[in-house]
Amino acid sequence: MKGKQLYYFADAVDMYPIFQKFENLESVQYFQTGMFDSSLTPSFISIFEYGNLGKVLNGDWNHTDSFLIIKKGIHINVREVPQKKGGYKFAIDQINNPKSIVFKVAGVLKDGILVGGYMGTISNNEDSLRLFKSLTLLIKKEFKKIGSSYVGKSAQQKLTSGWRLVTNEKSPREYDLSL
């Protein structure tokens, strides 16, 4: 499978209009990704039900919230993952959900630090590719490409005023996004 990804930097001001348009174009649902103790996983009918759009709670984008986005009415497949100590964890990811895309939340960690995010798919499924194209076209239309990332207008203002736009706040500044 060949994957597709788009990297971006944005805060809530940048993301709200993108998702308003996206949810008007596409009938979707959102499932939080990760490993869970229960097969009943956090899900949302709208991304606006998620309280942290444009905010992150960790300075490393590998540990920020992410979601599978999939058309409404499509069943999500949960993987049982056996644990060494016995029992199971339940994985929500794209491996068994080829009709989905992954949306990794970007946003403000704290004053002066904005952590990037990405959206992508590892699937060649028609539904997945359509959702990816629909969301990324909105990003590409509204955001400015800087290097290999797309940057929202509010995030650009933060960058020009001295904020660090990072994938990991602990990385040296030479790895920050710069103009």
Secondary structure per residue as TSV (DSSP state, phi and psi in degrees):
chain	resnum	aa	ss	phi	psi
A	1	M	-	360.0	133.4
A	2	K	-	-96.7	130.0
A	3	G	-	-93.8	162.1
A	4	K	E	-129.3	137.5
A	5	Q	E	-142.2	153.6
A	6	L	E	-135.9	125.3
A	7	Y	E	-97.8	142.7
A	8	Y	E	-149.7	160.2
A	9	F	E	-127.2	127.2
A	10	A	-	-162.2	158.0
A	11	D	-	-117.1	-172.1
A	12	A	H	-60.6	-39.1
A	13	V	H	-59.0	-37.9
A	14	D	H	-75.4	-39.1
A	15	M	H	-84.2	-30.6
A	16	Y	H	-56.6	-50.6
A	17	P	H	-66.1	-31.1
A	18	I	H	-61.7	-48.9
A	19	F	H	-75.2	-26.1
A	20	Q	H	-61.9	-46.3
A	21	K	H	-66.4	-44.6
A	22	F	H	-59.9	-45.7
A	23	E	H	-71.8	-20.2
A	24	N	H	-76.6	-29.7
A	25	L	H	-84.3	-37.1
A	26	E	-	-124.1	138.1
A	27	S	-	-92.4	99.5
A	28	V	E	-128.8	168.6
A	29	Q	E	-135.9	161.7
A	30	Y	E	-126.1	134.7
A	31	F	E	-125.4	125.7
A	32	Q	E	-66.1	134.7
A	33	T	-	-90.1	160.6
A	34	G	E	136.3	-168.6
A	35	M	E	-107.7	128.4
A	36	F	E	-126.5	156.7
A	37	D	S	-76.5	-19.2
A	38	S	S	-127.5	152.2
A	39	S	S	-78.5	-8.8
A	40	L	S	-85.5	102.2
A	41	T	-	-105.1	156.8
A	42	P	-	-61.5	127.0
A	43	S	E	-139.6	157.5
A	44	F	E	-139.5	141.9
A	45	I	S	-78.9	-28.1
A	46	S	S	-136.8	146.0
A	47	I	G	-63.6	-20.8
A	48	F	G	-73.1	-12.9
A	49	E	G	-73.4	-24.1
A	50	Y	S	-77.5	125.6
A	51	G	T	-80.2	-3.3
A	52	N	T	-121.1	26.3
A	53	L	T	-61.6	123.6
A	54	G	E	88.3	4.6
A	55	K	E	-130.8	148.1
A	56	V	-	-129.2	154.8
A	57	L	S	-108.5	1.1
A	58	N	S	-139.4	142.3
A	59	G	S	-81.0	-0.4
A	60	D	B	-115.5	119.5
A	61	W	G	-63.4	-15.5
A	62	N	G	-69.2	-14.7
A	63	H	G	-121.3	20.0
A	64	T	S	-96.5	164.3
A	65	D	-	-64.7	145.1
A	66	S	E	-142.7	159.7
A	67	F	E	-136.0	147.1
A	68	L	E	-85.9	133.0
A	69	I	E	-109.5	127.3
A	70	I	E	-144.6	151.7
A	71	K	E	-58.6	142.9
A	72	K	T	-58.4	142.3
A	73	G	T	91.1	-11.4
A	74	I	-	-90.3	131.2
A	75	H	-	-71.7	137.5
A	76	I	-	-90.2	137.3
A	77	N	-	-97.1	125.6
A	78	V	-	-105.1	129.7
A	79	R	E	-91.7	132.7
A	80	E	E	-84.7	128.7
A	81	V	E	-117.8	110.1
A	82	P	E	-62.3	141.2
A	83	Q	-	-105.2	145.6
A	84	K	T	-58.6	-34.7
A	85	K	T	-85.5	6.8
A	86	G	S	99.0	160.4
A	87	G	S	80.0	-169.5
A	88	Y	E	-136.9	153.7
A	89	K	E	-111.8	160.9
A	90	F	E	-119.2	120.8
A	91	A	E	-99.7	130.9
A	92	I	E	-111.1	112.3
A	93	D	S	-155.4	-176.2
A	94	Q	S	-85.3	-10.1
A	95	I	T	-53.6	-48.6
A	96	N	T	-104.0	16.6
A	97	N	-	-131.5	67.4
A	98	P	T	-68.2	-12.9
A	99	K	T	-88.5	7.8
A	100	S	-	-107.3	170.2
A	101	I	E	-126.8	161.7
A	102	V	E	-104.8	134.1
A	103	F	E	-121.7	112.7
A	104	K	E	-96.6	121.3
A	105	V	-	-68.4	133.7
A	106	A	-	-107.2	162.6
A	107	G	E	161.6	-174.6
A	108	V	E	-76.5	127.2
A	109	L	E	-88.0	-49.3
A	110	K	E	-162.1	172.2
A	111	D	T	-54.0	122.8
A	112	G	T	94.9	-7.9
A	113	I	E	-129.5	121.2
A	114	L	E	-121.0	123.0
A	115	V	E	-96.1	134.8
A	116	G	-	-74.9	172.3
A	117	G	E	-144.1	-175.1
A	118	Y	E	-155.5	165.2
A	119	M	E	-134.3	147.3
A	120	G	E	-172.0	178.0
A	121	T	E	-148.5	146.1
A	122	I	S	-103.5	4.8
A	123	S	-	-104.6	150.9
A	124	N	-	-101.9	10.2
A	125	N	-	-63.3	140.2
A	126	E	H	-58.1	-42.9
A	127	D	H	-63.1	-43.8
A	128	S	H	-62.3	-47.0
A	129	L	H	-64.8	-35.3
A	130	R	H	-66.2	-46.6
A	131	L	H	-61.9	-42.7
A	132	F	H	-60.7	-47.4
A	133	K	H	-63.4	-43.2
A	134	S	H	-60.4	-47.3
A	135	L	H	-72.3	-42.8
A	136	T	H	-70.8	-30.6
A	137	L	H	-63.0	-38.1
A	138	L	H	-64.4	-42.6
A	139	I	H	-62.8	-49.7
A	140	K	H	-62.6	-31.9
A	141	K	H	-72.0	-38.1
A	142	E	H	-98.1	-24.6
A	143	F	S	-101.4	161.3
A	144	K	E	-101.5	136.5
A	145	K	E	-82.6	123.1
A	146	I	E	-126.1	115.6
A	147	G	T	63.5	-127.5
A	148	S	T	-101.6	9.8
A	149	S	E	-118.1	154.3
A	150	Y	E	-99.8	135.1
A	151	V	E	-124.5	124.8
A	152	G	-	-68.5	161.1
A	153	K	H	-60.3	-43.9
A	154	S	H	-66.0	-39.7
A	155	A	H	-65.1	-37.2
A	156	Q	H	-61.2	-43.4
A	157	Q	H	-61.7	-40.1
A	158	K	H	-63.6	-43.5
A	159	L	H	-59.9	-46.5
A	160	T	H	-70.6	-20.6
A	161	S	T	-92.7	7.6
A	162	G	T	105.8	-0.1
A	163	W	-	-66.8	151.2
A	164	R	E	-89.5	127.7
A	165	L	E	-106.1	112.0
A	166	V	E	-130.7	163.4
A	167	T	S	-101.0	-21.4
A	168	N	B	-150.7	117.9
A	169	E	T	-63.5	-20.0
A	170	K	T	-85.8	-9.3
A	171	S	S	-71.3	151.2
A	172	P	-	-59.1	152.9
A	173	R	G	-58.3	-25.2
A	174	E	G	-66.1	-13.6
A	175	Y	G	-93.0	-5.5
A	176	D	S	-67.8	155.8
A	177	L	-	-68.3	136.5
A	178	S	-	-138.9	159.6
A	179	L	-	-79.2	360.0
